């Protein structure tokens, strides 16, 4: 043991050092100071690390924003192209539809003035379409050529605006994939111009033919109604049906009723008359036993038999070309008319004692020497029987008695026969005039069909730069980062971030939703010449643009349904049906009206389709092909 060293000084040096950081009270000043120093250092290092990671994430976010900003320029261009396509196609269809509607109106005399306005409006709209097409073609091509510059400018602007957020100035570079694009063509409406010319050239002949057909059809309808009223339409007032019921006792089965002219035909009157004369000839009997009455009864039988033979030969036939033939005999109503028939020339009257007798039962007939005619009696070959007094006037008075008054069946039958002649003439004139109109309308519809097919093929299509996506590269210098007096961070150095964006369809947004907002105030001539119908049709076609042929048909059908197309000749309804059949067969495909939106994407699929330095660098880093 060393002299002078106390027991308390016998502890080792390590224990002495330990005493600097602990004692019986729990801590020492030096230990506490060191703990605080270490804690502050760890705290500031953690803050620096967190901020560094946050700034790194911000750098990537800015790169993503740059890629989105570049591709947004492409999406806006696609939006403009789709709006241009919708505008031109619907302008074409509006003008063409107006030509069709105008032509339909020309088929109806009451709507011909409106039809000419629609034709003029169609011509004006199609002319406007050509002006718009040339302007849109120039504007779209200019915009497409500036798309790369616009995308780069937008990306750099985004990088500059976010410089303060990420704490430094950065340089953004974008590549649109692909870089180039073919020129855009809006097409020319040559077939539409031809359709305009054909429609205007044929409008006069269509209008004139429709007017002639309408007048003839009205005459035919009037004649048909006269025939119906004389046959059965006036029942229970005197008419053929009422007279047949009263004079011949004909029941409902052989004496039918047509409550409307639309359910009646001349064939019904013919069958009624055939039955009537057969029954009258069969059951005719003198009203008393006097010679005069018995002679008149015999002559009535002769008249009924003659009428039966004539009516049995009557007919109503519709020919394949739509014309009709109605043959109903006009029975004689006086002596002069009787002399033009077989009643005058047929040798059916008995000759006895050099005189001609009304019938075999005449008391003056001793022995029948032969049969002869009334014409022979008038020529002086025979004398008139003093007993029965038979002569030409006797036969003429039989028909006159029932034809001259309403109580006679022949009175109404004659009206039917006369109306049949008028109906046949007017009906056939209607068919002839209508045929000429249909031919002219057919030429217009053929031209319209060709114009629609051309319009369907003249779609505005663009394949702009960036259609496959956009690549963005962001570069800069973070500099040094200091965490405070306790910790000094190292120089963070340079950095780079890459991103990509592509276009997707947003089905919830329609590019045409507000295309016509306010357009009615600024249309001006010449579109306004067609009135509100023109704008309504165009607006409807824009709304139905995405539905194809179905949407177009609905719009045109709505316009036609608002017009007075009903006419006696029926040409308006026919032309309307023909136009709708043509539109249904046009085969317009529904268009894509969804808005295109840019979204971030994996860089490699976009880079693989590019040829720029950023694309090549990404492919090299990620192992893809160039």
C-alpha positions, 0 to 999 in steps of 0.5 A, a space after each residue: 500500500 502506498 502511504 498517504 492514500 486513504 481508503 476512499 481514494 482506492 476506487 478505480 479511475 472508471 468509477 471516477 469518470 462515471 461519477 461525472 454522470 451520476 450521483 445519488 440524486 439521479 443525474 449530474 449537470 454534465 450528463 444532462 447537458 450531453 443528453 440534451 445535445 444528443 436529443 437536439 441533434 437527432 431531432 434536427 436530423 429527423 426534421 431535415 430528413 423529413 423535409 428532404 423527403 417531402 421536397 423530393 415528393 414535391 419534385 415528383 408531383 411537379 413533374 407529374 403536373 408538367 406531364 398533365 399540363 402538356 397532355 391537357 393541351 392535347 385534350 383541349 385540341 381533341 375537344 376542339 376537333 370533336 366539336 368541329 366534327 359535330 358542327 360540320 356534320 350536323 350543319 350538313 345533316 341540317 341542310 340536307 334534312 331541310 331539303 328533304 322537309 322542303 321537298 315533302 312540303 312541296 307535295 302538299 299545296 297548303 304547305 308549299 310556301 313553307 316548303 320553298 322557305 325550307 329549301 332556301 334555308 337548306 341551301 343557305 345552311 349548306 353554303 354556311 357549312 362550306 364556309 365553316 369547313 374552310 375556316 375550321 380546317 385552317 384553324 385546326 391545322 394551325 393549332 395542331 402545328 403549335 401544339 408541341 410549343 403550347 405543351 412545352 410552354 404549359 409545362 414550363 409555366 407549371 414548373 415555374 409556378 411551383 418553384 417557390 413550393 419546392 424551394 428552387 427553380 427547375 427546368 421542365 422538358 416535355 415530349 409529345 408522343 408522337 411528335 408529328 401528325 398528318 394535316 386535318 381535312 374537313 372535306 367538301 360537300 359536292 354531293 350536298 351542292 348537287 342535292 341543293 340544285 336538284 331540289 330547287 330544280 324539281 320544286 316547281 314541277 313537284 308543286 305543280 304536279 301536287 296541285 293538280 293531283 290534289 284538285 283531282 283527288 278532291 274531285 274523286 273524293 267528292 264523286 265517291 261521296 256522292 255515290 255513297 250517299 246515293 247508294 246507302 249513305 243517306 239512309 234512312 232517307 231515300 237512296 238505293 238501299 232504302 228503295 231496295 228495302 221498300 220496293 223489293 223487300 231486300 234484307 240486310 244480308 243482300 242490302 248491306 249498309 256502309 256507315 262511312 264512305 271510307 268503307 264503301 265502294 262502287 262494287 257494293 252498289 253494283 251488287 245491290 242493283 244486281 239483286 234488286 233488278 233480279 228480284 223486281 223482274 222475278 216478282 213484278 205483277 200488274 197492280 190491277 186487271 186493266 189492259 193499260 196496267 197489264 201492258 205497263 207491268 209487261 214493259 216493266 218486266 222488260 225494263 228490269 230484265 234489260 237493267 239486270 243484264 246491263 248491271 250484271 256486266 258492271 264492275 269496279 277494278 283497280 289496275 296494277 298501276 293504281 288506276 281504276 276502271 268503273 263501269 256502271 250503266 246509265 239506264 235511260 230516263 226518257 224516250 230519247 235515251 231509250 232509243 239508244 239502247 237495246 230496249 229500242 232495237 231488240 226484237 222481243 215484242 209480238 207482231 199480230 195483225 200487222 201491229 206491234 204489241 206490248 206483250 203476248 197477253 194483249 187482247 188484240 193478239 190473235 196469232 203471233 206472227 213473229 217478234 220485232 222491235 220498237 225501232 221497226 215500229 217507228 220506221 213504219 213497218 208495223 202499226 200501233 196496237 189500238 188496244 194496248 197502245 204500245 209505242 216508243 213512248 210507252 217504253 220510255 215512260 217506264 224508266 222516266 217514272 222511276 228516274 225523275 223522282 226520289 221515290 224511284 230506285 233508278 233515280 239514285 242508281 243513276 246518281 251512282 253511275 254518274 258519280 262513278 264516271 266522275 270518280 274514274 276520271 278524277 281518280 286516274 288523273 290523281 294517279 297520273 299527276 301523283 306519278 309525276 310528282 313521285 318521280 320528281 321526289 324520287 330524284 331529289 331523295 336520290 340526291 339527298 341519299 348521296 349527300 348524306 352518305 358523303 356527309 357521313 364520310 366527311 368526318 373531321 378526324 385528327 391524329 395530333 402530336 401527343 395522341 399516345 401521351 406526353 413525357 415530362 422531365 424535370 431537372 434542377 439543383 437543390 443546393 445545401 440544406 441546413 438544419 440549425 446550429 446543432 446540425 449542418 446538412 450536406 449539399 443535396 446536389 442535382 436532381 431529375 424526375 420523370 413522369 408521363 400522362 395519357 388521355 382517357 375518355 370521360 363518359 360523364 362529360 359531353 363535349 356538345 353540352 353547351 355548343 349552341 348556348 347563345 347561338 340563336 342571338 348571333 346566327 344572323 342571315 342566312 340561317 334565320 331565313 328558315 325560322 325557328 325550325 332551322 335552329 330547332 332542327 340543328 339543335 336537335 341534331 347536335 343533341 342526337 349527334 351521339 345517337 347516329 341515324 336513330 337520333 337524326 330520324 327522331 329530329 326530322 320526324 319531330 319536324 315533319 310531325 309539326 307540319 300540316 302534311 295531310 292532303 286529299 292526294 296523300 302525297 305529303 304522307 307518302 313523301 314523308 314516309 319515303 324520307 324517313 325510310 331513306 334516313 333510317 337506311 343511311 347507316 350513320 354510326 353514333 359518334 364519340 362525344 365524350 370529353 378526353 381527360 389527361 391522367 398520369 401513367 406509367 412512363 414505359 408504355 408511353 416511352 416505348 412509342 416515342 423517339 425523343 431523348 427522354 423516351 430513349 432514356 426512359 427505355 434505357 433505364 427501364 430496360 424497354 426497347 426504343 
